Amino acid sequence: ISYFNNAPNTFSTASIYFPIPKEEKDYGKYFNNKALTDAINNPDSSPFTWSANLTGEITVPRFTTLYATGGSVNTTTNDGSTSWEPFIPTGGTWKSYSEVSSNLEDVVFVKFVANSAIGSGDSGSFKFELEVASDSPVDEISYWRTYSSALALGASTQSWVVGSVLAASPSIGEISGLVFYDNNANGKYDAG
């Protein structure tokens, strides 16, 4: 996931929302939209065709990571208010890693909240791993994206940005060839 403040002003806060693929879940136009342009006005969404799970805690410099183990997409119109969120976790509360660490397979959404101002021109990126569920169908493509907000210093409404579309499908890997123990660690198969 990458972020970049290309605005001329500093953002006092920012949030990035990321859905974790769960088969048959459709988080609507903000997240499961496969449109290449104008995603918000093109409601071309489809449910995930396979499931994945987090493999551990996500630590991101400058951001606090929060988790949701259930919830729903906010169907009210985005009015730009600082209280509007595109995803509402069960019970209305996002959780810390310690609250979800024993059940990572239940995490359906991750929210990254900036814990310091993001100045004009500031950028960054981070990676984390997802493990495809063992019962996921092979070669089925799922589409999803991030949805991010930012609040400029002194502003009363948030700006929202849809991330680039991501398409992925589980596939089966194979290792073949001669397997041997390299006694002398020279990388070559030795006779005998």
C-alpha positions, -999 to +999 in steps of 0.1 A: +000+000+000+013+034-009+003+069+002+013+103-012+001+138-002+001+157-035-019+185-021-003+219-013-014+217+023-006+195+053-031+168+064-037+167+101-049+131+098-055+104+072-070+069+071-066+040+047-092+012+047-083-022+033-106-052+030-093-087+036-106-111+009-134-133+022-153-155-003-188-142-012-182-108+006-190-078-015-180-045+001-195-025-028-182+003-050-156+016-026-137-017-022-148-044-046-150-023-077-131-034-107-136-002-128-103+012-140-116+048-140-142+067-120-148+039-096-172+059-073-196+067-101-193+032-117-209+007-093-192-023-110-186-044-079-185-081-074-179-103-043-146-119-035-142-153-051-117-166-026-106-160+010-074-149+026-062-144+062-036-121+078-004-138+088+004-115+117+004-080+130+008-051+105+032-025+117+033+007+097+056+037+104+035+069+111+002+049+113-018+030+139-033-002+126-068-012+136-087-044+128-124-054+123-137-090+127-171-082+113-192-053+102-208-038+071-203-012+044-217+022+053-246+027+028-252+064+038-239+090+014-204+102+021-210+138+032-173+145+039-179+148+077-151+137+099-173+110+114-183+093+082-165+059+076-170+036+045-169+005+067-185+002+101-171-026+124-194-048+144-203-029+176-189+003+160-154-002+175-121-010+157-098-034+176-062-036+184-040-064+173-040-079+208-078-082+206-077-102+173-043-120+174-058-154+184-084-153+155-067-137+125-089-157+101-118-136+114-103-103+104-123-088+075-110-052+074-079-033+084-078+005+090-045+025+091-048+058+109-020+084+106-007+092+141+011+124+129+005+151+103+013+142+067+030+172+050+027+182+014+049+159-007+051+133+021+048+097+009+054+062+020+046+026+013+043-006+032+037-043+026+021-071+046+013-107+038-020-125+033-023-162+033-048-177+009-073-200+026-066-237+018-101-242+005-101-213-019-108-221-055-078-219-079-077-194-107-107-173-096-100-136-098-110-112-071-109-074-074-104-049-046-089-016-036-082+007-008-103+038+001-086+066+019-094+099+036-075+129+046-083+160+066-064+192+058-053+214+087-081+238+096-106+220+073-140+207+085-146+181+058-125+151+047-113+144+012-117+108-001-096+089-027-102+055-042-070+034-046-059+016-078-077-016-085-059-048-075-067-082-091-054-115-078-061-151-080-048-181-061-028-206-081-010-238-074+028-238-073+051-267-080+087-275-074+102-302-096+136-315-105+164-333-087+165-328-050+197-336-032+216-328+000+246-307-009+272-321+016+300-298+005+278-267+000+291-260-035+257-260-052+264-289-074+252-325-074+282-347-067+284-383-078+282-409-051 
